[in-house]
């Protein structure tokens, strides 16, 4: 059986390749912005600040990392942490399962708090690890190792089924999430890993007290493809490479629930530019998240490349807001986009 450290390294290496991206699209291409030729807005007055869980951040982007659990991950996590500290962005760790199984790996996670003493950082555990309930001691180890501000639970049944050494049992995850919500005072965020969250699933999560849902829809990295492209997977099943609900469909479905529930929606899954971010927010998301472009930038050029990527997104967002006649992120709504009629 492949060591979990090797598996985590494979995951990071494969996600930055084009071959592991979905063939189906996010759905963002179906929309165009409604240009405002008379914006009555000065570019210098436009702010990209956005709020999430009651805190104000410099930009509506949650850096949703997939790293941790192997030796080289510490350096990537350190760069992301330093960057989030400097730019006031929230940061979610990759799954902490590895450090729970091997405490020698704790340093690859705890380094983020050393590098980012004031940043908003989230712990991360898989839904399958919550079956039967996770004990308070384990929760405390996850949270205390990074002094977490929230806990992410990731749902990835598709990925697990494509993974030779993956979990096959998913019964009891909902009860496990409910217990976690009860046993921790921190906000619980539930996310998919790229196959999307439906309205039905969202209702179940809200019913057990989840405060934030990250849709992580299809259109970005296909974790089925990631698993199927791993060299150790000798029984790859490519029939499921394009399985999932597109990101836009997820946002549209979940935004309807806001009329009856109070919760926050994070849009992720194929977020590759400020154009995607602005469209996601106009469709009803409260915040967005991305991992693949961040990891790719760091792999290609370290902190400087990540900073250059962010600066370009920041400038584009200010231009988008100006051209829509908005001075701040919270003003974005459905009136700023128009669906293209292909008929």
PyMOL commands that set and color helices and strands:
alter all, ss='L'
color gray80, all
select helices_A, chain A and resi 4-15+18-20+28-30+43-45+73-87+97-101+103-105+107-115+127-130+136-146+157-162+173-183+199-207+223-229+238-240+247-259+274-283+292-324+329-331+334-336
alter helices_A, ss='H'
color red, helices_A
select strands_A, chain A and resi 31-33+50-52+55-57+61-64+91-92+121-126+150-155+187-192+212-214+264-267+287-290+337-339
alter strands_A, ss='S'
color yellow, strands_A
deselect
rebuild
show_as cartoon
